[in-house]
Structure formats: C-alpha cells, structure tokens
Amino acid sequence: MYHTSHLLSVSAGGPVLTGQIISLLSDAGLQIIQSFDLQAARSAHSTCSCPHHGTERCNCQMAVLLVYDLAGEPSTGPITLVVHGRDGTTEVALVVNPSQAGNAGLVNAIREALDRMATKYIV
C-alpha cells in the first residue's frame, strides 16, 4: 500500500518552485524526471473546474518527480516526490512504496537537499 510522507512546506508556489526543487536535487547529484504537471494536463480541458477554487481559473500546481540516485544501484528504481501547491503554499511529499524500502540513502539525500531549500523560505 502506498502512502505519502510530508517532507516540506514553503510559502511559495508555482512552477518556478518546482524548477528550483529540480535544480536543487540535481545539484545534489540526483537525476530527476518530471512525469506529471497538473497545469499542462489541464490545458487540454479548459472547462474543468478546480476542486479547491470551484472555477476554471486555478493557481494549483501539482508535479510528480521521479528521483534517481546516479551513484546508487540502478536496480533500486526511483523515489517519487509529489509537489503540490495552491494559494501561495507548496508542500512536498515522498510517496512511500514498501518495495523501495532499500532506498534509505536516496531518501536521506532528498531530505538533506530539501532541508537546504527550507532555510530559504518562511514556512
């Protein structure tokens, strides 16, 4: 069973923050693939209303990032992060997958990188 584990909340939002997270993780020697972007997915469906705002005009952002350890075992696979922002606040969560329990080193590298980011923002 999958669940999420909260890693970070910051008072910032939007795709710029997702880009900063990707850069920060890359600088830590990790490879990141963005596998989903909510606003890109919504662009094809202009009449969809936001469940948080109730309108078609929405500032929500959700991105799914697959994070790989370039120095680690390739067979361990990625760690999945979900970046979800709305109304000027963004949360980052780790998707906990029991089959990836052997990735403790990668999870620690992600936590350390995000801890550096947390010092830049008021939480």
C-alpha positions, -999 to +999 in steps of 0.1 A: +000+000+000+013+034-010+011+065+013+028+099+014+052+113+039+054+150+043+088+165+037+085+202+033+060+231+033+070+265+020+053+299+015+059+300-022+043+284-052+040+278-089+061+261-115+092+282-106+094+265-072+091+231-089+120+241-111+140+252-081+134+218-064+145+200-096+177+222-097+184+216-060+181+179-063+202+179-095+229+199-077+229+171-050+239+146-077+204+132-083+186+127-116+151+140-118+124+133-144+091+152-141+064+127-150+033+149-145+024+186-145-012+195-135-014+227-154-001+210-186-027+183-182-054+209-175-046+229-206-064+204-229-095+206-207-103+243-204-138+237-189-127+217-159-132+234-126-108+233-098-119+213-067-102+238-044-113+270-061-145+259-078-136+278-110-118+272-142-092+298-132-069+280-108-035+286-093-030+250-082+001+232-092+010+195-089+040+179-103+053+143-099+090+139-098+109+106-102+142+110-084+171+086-092+205+083-074+231+085-101+257+069-078+234+042-064+222+008-076+203+013-108+181-017-099+166+002-069+145+024-091+133+060-084+118+076-054+086+095-062+080+130-049+047+149-052+050+187-053+015+203-046+009+240-044-021+263-042-028+298-029+009+306-023+018+275-003+036+244-016+040+210+000+065+183-010+057+147-001+075+115-005+055+086-019+063+057+003+064+024-016+072-006+005+090-022-024+115+006-024+125+003+013+161-003+003+165+033-009+173+049+025+204+066+012+184+082-017+157+093+007+183+109+030+199+127+001+165+141-009+157+152+027+191+169+030+186+188-002+151+199+007+163+210+042+186+234+024+157+248+005+136+252+037+161+277+050+154+300+021+116+302+027+094+312+056+074+281+065 
